[in-house]
Amino acid sequence: MAERSKNVFVLGPDDRNLALLRELEQRSPYRFHPLLDKGDLMFREVTPADHIEAAQRLLDSFDGSVDAIIGYWDFPVSSLVPILCTRNGLPGPSLESVVTCEHKYWSRLEQRKVTDAHPGFGLVDLDDPRPPPGLSFPMWLKPVKSYSSDLAFEVTDESGLADAAAEIRQGIGHVGEAFDFLLSMLELPPEIAEAGGQACLAEEEVSGVQLTVEGYCHGGETHVYGVIDSVCYPDTSSFLRYQYPSALPEQVQDRVASTAVAVMQQIGLDDSMFNIEFFWNEEQDALYVLEINPRLSQSHAPLFKHVDGASNLECMVQLALGETPEMPHRQGEHAVAAKWYRRAFRDAFVRATPSAEHVAQLQEEMPDAIIDIVAEEGHRLSELPTQDSYSYELFAAYLGAQDAEDLTAKYEKCVSALPFTLT
């Protein structure tokens, strides 16, 4: 007797990741169904309550079983997953553990209980901005919750602090009001209840090599399955590429993995993917947790497929169905893979972007390359959503290769083959 298909609902799917999931349908009894539109979820002024009710109506109207609900985007998708899973009696993390990861101040308080591998931090009053006790310039100023690196500012003096605080104060409500709604659903520790979802955090400026740990929590245990290097453009905080596997010493990778396990056990995340961003300062041999995300990084999915033979999206699906994840290791077609970012560092009007023919010709030469054109013809770069505060993404290229030299050569071919006209 054939195994019954399992219906998996995907919050805000995009074409690239849905294509990877569709590949999984070919060899597993999974059927993937879009649940709400990515644009509506990520970029429209709609409250989480509206998202929850809209999603639940679609689930209730489905003529079949609802077996799992997944999502791989940042807030609000990351927070909708536990709410909808709980409502529908499905495996998933608790809302409290997810919000603990996403609230930068709450997350730091929990990290501090189990490790010293974090920068100094403290809250800043946006109406009377001053460095928190024990912190000095330079430092980073950021909301306790935002998209990507939006509204994150490096400040070097009192004047810069005041300017950054003014800009954050003006924009913090865009995400903060919705985040406050989620906080209202929880019993909060006193310090988090007092801070709320529209507070501002200052953090000690730390530096070093940036890397990310990918893992999952299941059955009360935390597992790490990959370490990825995050390489920035020279003298900037904007990413040039994510590269897997990490080229850092094994002992460093072991330390970040053990730190990740300790932190996630403290937070209590379960039945969930996670990724944790770190700095490793080689000169001081010091580790710093930068940020915890209670979800996988969808940017890394093609990299795991290139190198290990399966994307981490498969691990996410297995978890959501209550299954024990099984990730292959080094069974892919390539020894190394990267997601490359082509960026502009000044705002501009986009006169022209690469055509479909440009992309098709490039993929004919490199069949397993994935190209995402991000800049939009007829728009300013500053109109792009979810960009960092210092640069603008033109395109992203997911590439696999046999070594680092070949990987760089493939990216340079992409740059020359994908023309943009900016004024």
C-alpha positions as a Markdown table, in Angstrom:
| # | Residue | x | y | z |
|---|---|---|---|---|
| 1 | Met | 0.0 | 0.0 | 0.0 |
| 2 | Ala | 1.4 | 3.4 | -1.0 |
| 3 | Glu | 2.4 | 5.8 | 1.8 |
| 4 | Arg | 0.0 | 8.7 | 2.3 |
| 5 | Ser | 1.2 | 12.0 | 1.1 |
| 6 | Lys | 2.1 | 14.5 | 3.8 |
| 7 | Asn | 0.9 | 18.0 | 3.3 |
| 8 | Val | 3.5 | 20.6 | 4.2 |
| 9 | Phe | 2.5 | 24.3 | 4.2 |
| 10 | Val | 5.2 | 26.9 | 3.4 |
| 11 | Leu | 4.8 | 30.4 | 4.7 |
| 12 | Gly | 5.7 | 33.0 | 2.0 |
| 13 | Pro | 7.6 | 30.6 | -0.3 |
| 14 | Asp | 9.9 | 32.1 | -3.0 |
| 15 | Asp | 10.6 | 30.4 | -6.4 |
| 16 | Arg | 14.1 | 29.4 | -5.6 |
| 17 | Asn | 13.5 | 27.6 | -2.3 |
| 18 | Leu | 10.2 | 26.2 | -3.5 |
| 19 | Ala | 12.1 | 24.6 | -6.4 |
| 20 | Leu | 14.4 | 22.9 | -4.0 |
| 21 | Leu | 11.5 | 21.6 | -2.0 |
| 22 | Arg | 9.8 | 20.4 | -5.2 |
| 23 | Glu | 12.9 | 18.2 | -5.8 |
| 24 | Leu | 12.2 | 16.6 | -2.5 |
| 25 | Glu | 8.7 | 15.7 | -3.6 |
| 26 | Gln | 10.2 | 13.4 | -6.3 |
| 27 | Arg | 11.6 | 11.0 | -3.7 |
| 28 | Ser | 9.5 | 11.5 | -0.6 |
| 29 | Pro | 5.8 | 11.4 | 0.2 |
| 30 | Tyr | 5.7 | 15.2 | 0.7 |
| 31 | Arg | 3.4 | 17.7 | -1.0 |
| 32 | Phe | 4.2 | 21.4 | -0.5 |
| 33 | His | 1.5 | 24.1 | -0.5 |
| 34 | Pro | 2.1 | 27.9 | -0.4 |
| 35 | Leu | 0.7 | 29.6 | 2.7 |
| 36 | Leu | 0.3 | 33.4 | 2.2 |
| 37 | Asp | 2.3 | 35.5 | -0.1 |
| 38 | Lys | 5.9 | 36.5 | 0.8 |
| 39 | Gly | 5.3 | 40.2 | -0.2 |
| 40 | Asp | 2.2 | 40.4 | 2.0 |
| 41 | Leu | 4.1 | 38.8 | 4.9 |
| 42 | Met | 7.3 | 40.7 | 4.7 |
| 43 | Phe | 6.6 | 44.1 | 3.2 |
| 44 | Arg | 3.0 | 45.1 | 3.9 |
| 45 | Glu | 1.8 | 47.0 | 6.9 |
| 46 | Val | -0.3 | 44.1 | 8.2 |
| 47 | Thr | -0.4 | 43.0 | 11.9 |
| 48 | Pro | 0.6 | 39.5 | 13.0 |
| 49 | Ala | -3.0 | 39.0 | 14.1 |
| 50 | Asp | -4.1 | 39.5 | 10.5 |
| 51 | His | -1.5 | 37.1 | 9.2 |
| 52 | Ile | -2.5 | 34.5 | 11.8 |
| 53 | Glu | -6.2 | 34.6 | 10.9 |
| 54 | Ala | -5.6 | 34.7 | 7.2 |
| 55 | Ala | -3.3 | 31.7 | 7.4 |
| 56 | Gln | -5.7 | 29.8 | 9.6 |
| 57 | Arg | -8.6 | 30.4 | 7.2 |
| 58 | Leu | -6.6 | 28.8 | 4.4 |
| 59 | Leu | -5.6 | 25.8 | 6.6 |
| 60 | Asp | -9.2 | 25.3 | 7.7 |
| 61 | Ser | -10.4 | 25.4 | 4.1 |
| 62 | Phe | -7.8 | 22.8 | 2.9 |
| 63 | Asp | -9.4 | 19.6 | 1.7 |
| 64 | Gly | -7.0 | 17.2 | 3.3 |
| 65 | Ser | -4.7 | 16.7 | 6.3 |
| 66 | Val | -2.4 | 19.5 | 7.5 |
| 67 | Asp | 0.8 | 17.7 | 8.5 |
| 68 | Ala | 3.3 | 20.4 | 8.9 |
| 69 | Ile | 3.9 | 24.2 | 8.7 |
| 70 | Ile | 7.3 | 25.6 | 7.9 |
| 71 | Gly | 8.9 | 28.9 | 7.2 |
| 72 | Tyr | 12.5 | 30.1 | 6.5 |
| 73 | Trp | 12.2 | 33.9 | 6.6 |
| 74 | Asp | 12.9 | 36.3 | 9.4 |
| 75 | Phe | 10.2 | 38.0 | 11.4 |
| 76 | Pro | 7.2 | 37.8 | 11.2 |
| 77 | Val | 7.4 | 34.4 | 9.5 |
| 78 | Ser | 9.7 | 33.0 | 12.2 |
| 79 | Ser | 7.2 | 33.9 | 14.8 |
| 80 | Leu | 4.1 | 32.8 | 12.9 |
| 81 | Val | 5.4 | 29.2 | 12.6 |
| 82 | Pro | 5.2 | 28.4 | 16.4 |
| 83 | Ile | 1.8 | 30.1 | 16.7 |
| 84 | Leu | 0.3 | 28.2 | 13.8 |
| 85 | Cys | 1.9 | 24.9 | 14.8 |
| 86 | Thr | 0.5 | 25.2 | 18.3 |
| 87 | Arg | -3.0 | 26.1 | 17.0 |
| 88 | Asn | -3.0 | 23.1 | 14.7 |
| 89 | Gly | -1.4 | 20.6 | 17.1 |
| 90 | Leu | 1.7 | 20.2 | 15.0 |
| 91 | Pro | 5.4 | 19.8 | 16.0 |
| 92 | Gly | 7.2 | 23.1 | 16.4 |
| 93 | Pro | 9.0 | 25.3 | 18.8 |
| 94 | Ser | 7.4 | 27.4 | 21.6 |
| 95 | Leu | 6.7 | 31.0 | 20.8 |
| 96 | Glu | 8.6 | 32.0 | 23.9 |
| 97 | Ser | 11.8 | 30.3 | 22.8 |
| 98 | Val | 11.6 | 31.8 | 19.3 |
| 99 | Val | 10.9 | 35.4 | 20.7 |
| 100 | Thr | 13.8 | 34.9 | 23.2 |
| 101 | Cys | 16.1 | 34.3 | 20.3 |
| 102 | Glu | 14.8 | 37.2 | 18.2 |
| 103 | His | 14.6 | 39.9 | 21.0 |
| 104 | Lys | 18.3 | 41.0 | 20.9 |
| 105 | Tyr | 18.3 | 42.1 | 24.6 |
| 106 | Trp | 16.5 | 39.0 | 25.9 |
| 107 | Ser | 18.8 | 36.8 | 23.9 |
| 108 | Arg | 21.9 | 38.6 | 25.3 |
| 109 | Leu | 20.6 | 38.1 | 28.9 |
| 110 | Glu | 20.2 | 34.3 | 28.3 |
| 111 | Gln | 23.6 | 34.0 | 26.5 |
| 112 | Arg | 25.3 | 35.7 | 29.5 |
| 113 | Lys | 24.1 | 32.9 | 31.8 |
| 114 | Val | 26.1 | 30.2 | 30.0 |
| 115 | Thr | 29.0 | 31.9 | 28.2 |
| 116 | Asp | 31.3 | 34.9 | 28.1 |
| 117 | Ala | 31.4 | 34.7 | 24.3 |
| 118 | His | 29.4 | 37.8 | 23.6 |
| 119 | Pro | 30.0 | 41.6 | 23.4 |
| 120 | Gly | 29.2 | 44.0 | 26.2 |
| 121 | Phe | 25.7 | 45.4 | 25.8 |
| 122 | Gly | 23.1 | 47.6 | 27.4 |
| 123 | Leu | 19.8 | 49.4 | 26.6 |
| 124 | Val | 19.8 | 53.0 | 25.4 |
| 125 | Asp | 17.0 | 55.5 | 26.0 |
| 126 | Leu | 16.2 | 56.9 | 22.5 |
| 127 | Asp | 14.9 | 60.1 | 24.0 |
| 128 | Asp | 18.1 | 60.7 | 26.0 |
| 129 | Pro | 20.8 | 58.6 | 24.2 |
| 130 | Arg | 23.9 | 57.9 | 26.3 |
| 131 | Pro | 26.4 | 55.1 | 26.3 |
| 132 | Pro | 25.3 | 52.3 | 28.8 |
| 133 | Pro | 27.4 | 51.8 | 31.9 |
| 134 | Gly | 30.7 | 50.0 | 31.0 |
| 135 | Leu | 30.5 | 50.7 | 27.3 |
| 136 | Ser | 32.6 | 53.2 | 25.4 |
| 137 | Phe | 32.8 | 54.3 | 21.7 |
| 138 | Pro | 32.9 | 52.9 | 19.1 |
| 139 | Met | 29.8 | 50.8 | 19.6 |
| 140 | Trp | 26.8 | 49.5 | 17.6 |
| 141 | Leu | 23.3 | 50.9 | 18.1 |
| 142 | Lys | 20.3 | 48.8 | 16.9 |
| 143 | Pro | 16.7 | 48.1 | 17.7 |
| 144 | Val | 16.0 | 45.0 | 19.8 |
| 145 | Lys | 14.2 | 43.7 | 16.7 |
| 146 | Ser | 14.6 | 44.7 | 13.0 |
| 147 | Tyr | 15.0 | 43.2 | 9.5 |
| 148 | Ser | 18.5 | 42.1 | 8.4 |
| 149 | Ser | 20.8 | 45.0 | 9.4 |
| 150 | Asp | 18.2 | 47.7 | 9.0 |
| 151 | Leu | 18.6 | 50.6 | 11.5 |
| 152 | Ala | 21.9 | 49.2 | 12.8 |
| 153 | Phe | 24.5 | 52.0 | 13.1 |
| 154 | Glu | 28.1 | 52.1 | 14.1 |
| 155 | Val | 28.6 | 55.2 | 16.3 |
| 156 | Thr | 32.0 | 56.6 | 17.3 |
| 157 | Asp | 31.0 | 59.7 | 19.4 |
| 158 | Glu | 28.2 | 61.5 | 21.2 |
| 159 | Ser | 27.1 | 63.3 | 18.0 |
| 160 | Gly | 26.9 | 60.0 | 16.1 |
| 161 | Leu | 25.0 | 58.4 | 18.9 |
| 162 | Ala | 22.4 | 61.2 | 18.9 |
| 163 | Asp | 22.0 | 61.1 | 15.1 |
| 164 | Ala | 21.6 | 57.3 | 15.1 |
| 165 | Ala | 19.1 | 57.4 | 17.9 |
| 166 | Ala | 17.0 | 59.9 | 16.1 |
| 167 | Glu | 16.9 | 57.8 | 12.9 |
| 168 | Ile | 16.1 | 54.6 | 14.9 |
| 169 | Arg | 13.4 | 56.5 | 16.9 |
| 170 | Gln | 11.8 | 57.5 | 13.6 |
| 171 | Gly | 11.7 | 53.9 | 12.1 |
| 172 | Ile | 11.6 | 51.6 | 15.1 |
| 173 | Gly | 7.8 | 51.3 | 15.1 |
| 174 | His | 7.7 | 49.6 | 11.7 |
| 175 | Val | 8.7 | 46.3 | 13.2 |
| 176 | Gly | 8.6 | 47.2 | 16.8 |
| 177 | Glu | 4.8 | 47.6 | 17.0 |
| 178 | Ala | 4.2 | 44.1 | 15.5 |
| 179 | Phe | 6.9 | 42.7 | 17.8 |
| 180 | Asp | 5.1 | 44.2 | 20.8 |
| 181 | Phe | 2.0 | 42.3 | 19.8 |
| 182 | Leu | 3.9 | 39.0 | 20.1 |
| 183 | Leu | 5.4 | 40.0 | 23.4 |
| 184 | Ser | 1.8 | 40.6 | 24.7 |
| 185 | Met | 1.1 | 36.9 | 24.1 |
| 186 | Leu | 3.8 | 35.8 | 26.6 |
| 187 | Glu | 4.5 | 36.0 | 30.3 |
| 188 | Leu | 7.7 | 38.0 | 30.2 |
| 189 | Pro | 10.6 | 38.4 | 32.6 |
| 190 | Pro | 10.3 | 41.9 | 34.3 |
| 191 | Glu | 13.3 | 43.4 | 32.5 |
| 192 | Ile | 11.9 | 42.3 | 29.1 |
| 193 | Ala | 8.4 | 43.5 | 30.0 |
| 194 | Glu | 9.9 | 46.9 | 30.9 |
| 195 | Ala | 12.0 | 47.1 | 27.7 |
| 196 | Gly | 9.2 | 46.0 | 25.3 |
| 197 | Gly | 9.6 | 45.5 | 21.6 |
| 198 | Gln | 10.6 | 49.0 | 20.7 |
| 199 | Ala | 13.7 | 49.4 | 22.8 |
| 200 | Cys | 17.2 | 50.1 | 21.5 |
| 201 | Leu | 20.4 | 48.1 | 22.3 |
| 202 | Ala | 24.0 | 49.3 | 22.3 |
| 203 | Glu | 26.7 | 46.7 | 21.9 |
| 204 | Glu | 30.4 | 46.8 | 22.2 |
| 205 | Glu | 32.1 | 46.8 | 18.8 |
| 206 | Val | 33.9 | 43.6 | 18.2 |
| 207 | Ser | 35.8 | 42.4 | 15.2 |
| 208 | Gly | 37.3 | 39.3 | 13.6 |
| 209 | Val | 36.4 | 36.6 | 11.1 |
| 210 | Gln | 32.6 | 36.1 | 10.8 |
| 211 | Leu | 31.1 | 32.7 | 10.6 |
| 212 | Thr | 27.7 | 31.0 | 11.1 |
| 213 | Val | 26.7 | 27.8 | 12.8 |
| 214 | Glu | 23.7 | 25.9 | 11.4 |
| 215 | Gly | 21.9 | 23.3 | 13.5 |
| 216 | Tyr | 18.7 | 22.0 | 14.8 |
| 217 | Cys | 17.0 | 21.1 | 18.1 |
| 218 | His | 15.0 | 17.9 | 18.5 |
| 219 | Gly | 13.9 | 15.8 | 21.4 |
| 220 | Gly | 15.6 | 18.2 | 23.9 |
| 221 | Glu | 19.0 | 17.8 | 22.2 |
| 222 | Thr | 20.9 | 20.3 | 20.0 |
| 223 | His | 22.8 | 19.3 | 16.9 |
| 224 | Val | 25.2 | 21.3 | 14.7 |
| 225 | Tyr | 25.6 | 20.1 | 11.1 |
| 226 | Gly | 27.6 | 22.9 | 9.4 |
| 227 | Val | 29.8 | 25.9 | 9.8 |
| 228 | Ile | 29.8 | 28.6 | 7.1 |
| 229 | Asp | 32.3 | 31.5 | 6.6 |
| 230 | Ser | 30.8 | 34.9 | 6.1 |
| 231 | Val | 33.3 | 37.1 | 4.2 |
| 232 | Cys | 32.7 | 40.8 | 3.9 |
| 233 | Tyr | 33.8 | 43.3 | 1.3 |
| 234 | Pro | 37.1 | 44.8 | 2.4 |
| 235 | Asp | 36.8 | 47.5 | 5.1 |
| 236 | Thr | 33.0 | 47.2 | 5.3 |
| 237 | Ser | 30.4 | 45.2 | 7.2 |
| 238 | Ser | 28.5 | 44.2 | 4.0 |
| 239 | Phe | 28.8 | 40.6 | 3.0 |
| 240 | Leu | 30.7 | 39.6 | -0.2 |
| 241 | Arg | 29.9 | 35.8 | 0.2 |
| 242 | Tyr | 28.9 | 33.0 | 2.4 |
| 243 | Gln | 31.2 | 30.0 | 1.9 |
| 244 | Tyr | 30.8 | 26.4 | 2.9 |
| 245 | Pro | 32.5 | 24.5 | 4.4 |
| 246 | Ser | 34.4 | 26.8 | 6.7 |
| 247 | Ala | 38.1 | 27.2 | 6.1 |
| 248 | Leu | 38.8 | 28.0 | 9.8 |
| 249 | Pro | 40.8 | 25.7 | 12.1 |
| 250 | Glu | 38.9 | 22.7 | 13.4 |
| 251 | Gln | 39.4 | 23.8 | 17.0 |
| 252 | Val | 37.7 | 27.1 | 16.3 |
| 253 | Gln | 34.8 | 25.3 | 14.6 |
| 254 | Asp | 34.5 | 22.9 | 17.5 |
| 255 | Arg | 34.4 | 25.9 | 20.0 |
| 256 | Val | 31.6 | 27.7 | 18.1 |
| 257 | Ala | 29.7 | 24.4 | 17.9 |
| 258 | Ser | 29.9 | 23.8 | 21.6 |
| 259 | Thr | 29.0 | 27.4 | 22.4 |
| 260 | Ala | 26.0 | 27.1 | 20.1 |
| 261 | Val | 24.8 | 24.0 | 21.9 |
| 262 | Ala | 25.2 | 25.6 | 25.3 |
| 263 | Val | 23.3 | 28.7 | 24.3 |
| 264 | Met | 20.4 | 26.9 | 22.6 |
| 265 | Gln | 20.0 | 24.5 | 25.5 |
| 266 | Gln | 19.8 | 27.5 | 27.8 |
| 267 | Ile | 17.1 | 29.2 | 25.6 |
| 268 | Gly | 15.1 | 25.9 | 25.4 |
| 269 | Leu | 14.4 | 26.0 | 21.6 |
| 270 | Asp | 13.1 | 22.6 | 20.4 |
| 271 | Asp | 11.7 | 21.1 | 17.3 |
| 272 | Ser | 13.3 | 23.9 | 15.3 |
| 273 | Met | 16.2 | 24.8 | 13.1 |
| 274 | Phe | 18.6 | 27.6 | 14.1 |
| 275 | Asn | 21.6 | 29.5 | 13.0 |
| 276 | Ile | 24.0 | 31.6 | 15.1 |
| 277 | Glu | 26.4 | 34.2 | 13.8 |
| 278 | Phe | 29.8 | 34.5 | 15.4 |
| 279 | Phe | 32.9 | 36.6 | 15.3 |
| 280 | Trp | 36.3 | 34.9 | 15.9 |
| 281 | Asn | 39.0 | 37.3 | 16.8 |
| 282 | Glu | 42.2 | 35.4 | 15.9 |
| 283 | Glu | 44.6 | 37.8 | 17.6 |
| 284 | Gln | 42.8 | 37.5 | 20.9 |
| 285 | Asp | 41.5 | 34.0 | 20.2 |
| 286 | Ala | 38.1 | 35.2 | 21.4 |
| 287 | Leu | 34.6 | 34.2 | 20.3 |
| 288 | Tyr | 31.6 | 36.5 | 20.2 |
| 289 | Val | 28.0 | 35.6 | 19.5 |
| 290 | Leu | 26.5 | 38.2 | 17.2 |
| 291 | Glu | 23.0 | 37.0 | 16.6 |
| 292 | Ile | 20.7 | 34.0 | 17.1 |
| 293 | Asn | 18.0 | 33.1 | 14.5 |
| 294 | Pro | 15.4 | 30.5 | 15.4 |
| 295 | Arg | 15.3 | 29.3 | 11.8 |
| 296 | Leu | 17.6 | 28.0 | 9.1 |
| 297 | Ser | 19.4 | 30.4 | 6.8 |
| 298 | Gln | 17.7 | 29.9 | 3.4 |
| 299 | Ser | 20.8 | 31.6 | 1.9 |
| 300 | His | 22.8 | 28.5 | 2.8 |
| 301 | Ala | 20.3 | 25.9 | 1.4 |
| 302 | Pro | 22.0 | 25.6 | -2.1 |
| 303 | Leu | 25.4 | 25.5 | -0.5 |
| 304 | Phe | 24.5 | 22.4 | 1.5 |
| 305 | Lys | 23.1 | 20.8 | -1.6 |
| 306 | His | 26.3 | 21.5 | -3.6 |
| 307 | Val | 28.6 | 20.1 | -0.9 |
| 308 | Asp | 26.6 | 17.6 | 1.2 |
| 309 | Gly | 24.1 | 16.4 | -1.4 |
| 310 | Ala | 20.9 | 17.8 | 0.3 |
| 311 | Ser | 19.8 | 21.3 | 1.3 |
| 312 | Asn | 19.1 | 22.1 | 4.9 |
| 313 | Leu | 15.5 | 22.7 | 3.8 |
| 314 | Glu | 15.1 | 18.9 | 3.9 |
| 315 | Cys | 16.1 | 18.9 | 7.6 |
| 316 | Met | 13.5 | 21.6 | 8.3 |
| 317 | Val | 10.7 | 19.5 | 6.7 |
| 318 | Gln | 11.7 | 16.4 | 8.6 |
| 319 | Leu | 11.6 | 18.3 | 11.9 |
| 320 | Ala | 8.3 | 19.9 | 11.1 |
| 321 | Leu | 6.8 | 16.4 | 10.5 |
| 322 | Gly | 8.1 | 15.1 | 13.8 |
| 323 | Glu | 10.8 | 13.0 | 12.1 |
| 324 | Thr | 14.4 | 12.7 | 13.2 |
| 325 | Pro | 16.5 | 14.7 | 10.6 |
| 326 | Glu | 19.0 | 12.9 | 8.5 |
| 327 | Met | 21.5 | 15.2 | 6.8 |
| 328 | Pro | 24.1 | 13.7 | 4.4 |
| 329 | His | 27.7 | 14.8 | 4.7 |
| 330 | Arg | 30.1 | 15.6 | 1.8 |
| 331 | Gln | 28.0 | 13.6 | -0.7 |
| 332 | Gly | 27.5 | 16.6 | -3.1 |
| 333 | Glu | 29.0 | 17.3 | -6.5 |
| 334 | His | 31.3 | 20.0 | -5.2 |
| 335 | Ala | 34.0 | 20.4 | -2.6 |
| 336 | Val | 33.2 | 24.1 | -1.8 |
| 337 | Ala | 30.2 | 26.4 | -2.5 |
| 338 | Ala | 29.3 | 30.0 | -1.9 |
| 339 | Lys | 26.5 | 32.6 | -2.2 |
| 340 | Trp | 28.1 | 35.7 | -3.7 |
| 341 | Tyr | 26.7 | 39.2 | -3.3 |
| 342 | Arg | 27.3 | 41.8 | -6.0 |
| 343 | Arg | 26.7 | 45.2 | -4.4 |
| 344 | Ala | 26.8 | 48.9 | -5.0 |
| 345 | Phe | 27.9 | 51.2 | -2.1 |
| 346 | Arg | 26.1 | 54.4 | -3.3 |
| 347 | Asp | 22.5 | 54.9 | -4.1 |
| 348 | Ala | 21.6 | 55.1 | -7.8 |
| 349 | Phe | 18.8 | 54.8 | -10.2 |
| 350 | Val | 18.7 | 51.5 | -12.0 |
| 351 | Arg | 18.5 | 52.2 | -15.8 |
| 352 | Ala | 18.9 | 48.6 | -16.9 |
| 353 | Thr | 19.4 | 45.1 | -15.4 |
| 354 | Pro | 20.7 | 41.8 | -17.0 |
| 355 | Ser | 18.1 | 40.3 | -19.3 |
| 356 | Ala | 16.7 | 36.7 | -19.1 |
| 357 | Glu | 19.0 | 35.9 | -22.0 |
| 358 | His | 22.1 | 37.1 | -20.0 |
| 359 | Val | 21.1 | 34.8 | -17.2 |
| 360 | Ala | 20.2 | 31.8 | -19.4 |
| 361 | Gln | 23.5 | 32.0 | -21.3 |
| 362 | Leu | 25.5 | 32.1 | -18.0 |
| 363 | Gln | 23.6 | 29.1 | -16.7 |
| 364 | Glu | 24.2 | 27.2 | -19.9 |
| 365 | Glu | 27.9 | 27.6 | -19.1 |
| 366 | Met | 27.4 | 26.8 | -15.4 |
| 367 | Pro | 24.3 | 24.6 | -15.2 |
| 368 | Asp | 24.1 | 24.3 | -11.5 |
| 369 | Ala | 24.5 | 28.0 | -10.8 |
| 370 | Ile | 21.5 | 29.9 | -9.3 |
| 371 | Ile | 21.3 | 33.6 | -10.2 |
| 372 | Asp | 18.9 | 36.0 | -8.3 |
| 373 | Ile | 18.7 | 39.5 | -9.9 |
| 374 | Val | 17.7 | 41.8 | -7.0 |
| 375 | Ala | 18.0 | 45.3 | -8.3 |
| 376 | Glu | 14.9 | 46.4 | -10.2 |
| 377 | Glu | 14.9 | 48.4 | -13.5 |
| 378 | Gly | 13.2 | 51.8 | -13.1 |
| 379 | His | 13.7 | 52.0 | -9.4 |
| 380 | Arg | 16.3 | 53.5 | -7.0 |
| 381 | Leu | 18.5 | 51.1 | -5.2 |
| 382 | Ser | 17.4 | 52.7 | -1.9 |
| 383 | Glu | 13.8 | 51.5 | -2.7 |
| 384 | Leu | 14.9 | 47.8 | -2.4 |
| 385 | Pro | 13.4 | 46.1 | 0.7 |
| 386 | Thr | 15.5 | 44.4 | 3.5 |
| 387 | Gln | 18.9 | 45.9 | 2.5 |
| 388 | Asp | 21.5 | 46.7 | 5.1 |
| 389 | Ser | 22.3 | 50.3 | 6.1 |
| 390 | Tyr | 25.5 | 50.6 | 4.0 |
| 391 | Ser | 25.1 | 49.0 | 0.6 |
| 392 | Tyr | 22.6 | 47.8 | -2.0 |
| 393 | Glu | 22.4 | 44.3 | -3.5 |
| 394 | Leu | 22.5 | 44.0 | -7.3 |
| 395 | Phe | 22.5 | 40.2 | -7.7 |
| 396 | Ala | 23.3 | 37.1 | -5.8 |
| 397 | Ala | 25.0 | 34.0 | -7.3 |
| 398 | Tyr | 25.0 | 30.5 | -5.7 |
| 399 | Leu | 28.0 | 28.6 | -7.1 |
| 400 | Gly | 29.7 | 25.3 | -6.5 |
| 401 | Ala | 33.3 | 24.5 | -7.3 |
| 402 | Gln | 36.2 | 22.1 | -6.7 |
| 403 | Asp | 38.3 | 24.6 | -4.9 |
| 404 | Ala | 38.4 | 28.3 | -3.8 |
| 405 | Glu | 40.3 | 29.5 | -6.9 |
| 406 | Asp | 37.7 | 27.9 | -9.2 |
| 407 | Leu | 34.9 | 29.4 | -7.0 |
| 408 | Thr | 36.3 | 32.9 | -7.4 |
| 409 | Ala | 36.8 | 32.5 | -11.1 |
| 410 | Lys | 33.1 | 31.5 | -11.5 |
| 411 | Tyr | 31.9 | 34.6 | -9.6 |
| 412 | Glu | 34.1 | 36.9 | -11.7 |
| 413 | Lys | 32.5 | 35.3 | -14.8 |
| 414 | Cys | 29.1 | 36.2 | -13.4 |
| 415 | Val | 30.1 | 39.8 | -12.8 |
| 416 | Ser | 31.3 | 40.3 | -16.3 |
| 417 | Ala | 28.3 | 38.5 | -17.8 |
| 418 | Leu | 25.6 | 40.3 | -15.9 |
| 419 | Pro | 25.6 | 44.0 | -16.8 |
| 420 | Phe | 23.8 | 46.8 | -14.8 |
| 421 | Thr | 23.4 | 50.4 | -15.8 |
| 422 | Leu | 23.3 | 52.7 | -12.8 |
| 423 | Thr | 23.1 | 56.5 | -12.7 |
